Amino acid sequence: MSHRTVFFVSDGTGITAETFGNAILAQFEATARHVRLPFIDTVDKAHQTVRQINHAAEVDGRRPIVFSTLVNMEILQVIENGCQGMLLDMFATFVRPLEDELGLKSNHRIGRFSDASKSKEYQNRIEAINFSLAHDDGQSNRDLDQSDVILVGVSRSGKTPTSLYLAMQYGLKASNYPLIPEDFERRQLPPALTPHKGKIFGLSIQPERLSEVRNERRPNSRYASLENCRMEVSEAESMMRRSGIRWLSTTTKSIEEISTTILQELHPERLAY
């Protein structure tokens, strides 16, 4: 696999093909060169794609793997008939069997974002992203009641990337607040959060990992010292226990795993389950 190329070919952005393909490839202990080919929406572009795939086959000495979410059958046939790669057509694998099972034809829409400007869900995501940016790191208490999720934890425990992921992926308005020494002295959550306890979820992290992350930002500072990190993490976890707040350690978890756990625990009203 180290000398093999993987192509993600789509007449849209290619995000679906790449996401699905990477999920499949993750089952194998191997690495490969990844090439995303989005917006392959004409026959001419399809022929160019075939030439690129076949060139990779010649250079690598192995046939490439090609994940496709092409909807246009004429374009897909050019790829099928001409490329020297292993073609995995997700439309044929999933959509056509569903058409047979449901007795319905799919709308053959190119790309999940093709009609984004008309989509209420898309507009909600944009609004959620703007909200999450405005309420990052305790910047604002304004409209806090509109939050779907409020994340708390010590600085650099993963609150910001998780907030933005929840906004971008699910359209959730996510606020986040850092727990700071003043909060530990009071032994209470920031006062602005008290009325919204049902929406709060805590993030923690192993002190050793926290020290590493902070040292990348502020080397050799008290902020990044292992002693200080141990104190902050201990105080934060004790505070969350006293307040009855659900929390998890982000040390070995991906943003996707963290977000999934949060959704399972909080069940935001904005999402349908």
Secondary structure, DSSP 8 states (H G I E B T S, - for coil): -TT-EEEEE-SS-SHHHHHHHHHHHTTSS---EEEEE----SHHHHHHHHHHHHHHHHHHSS--EEEE----HHHHHHHHHH--SEEEEHIIIIIHHHHHHHT------S-TTTTGGG-HHHHHHHHHHHHHHHTGGG---TTGGG-SEEEEESTTSSHHHHHHHHHHHH---EEEEE--HHHHHHTS--GGGGGGGGGEEEEE--HHHHHHHHHHHSTT-TTT-HHHHHHHHHHHHHHHHHHT--EEE-TT--HHHHHHHHHHHH--TTS--
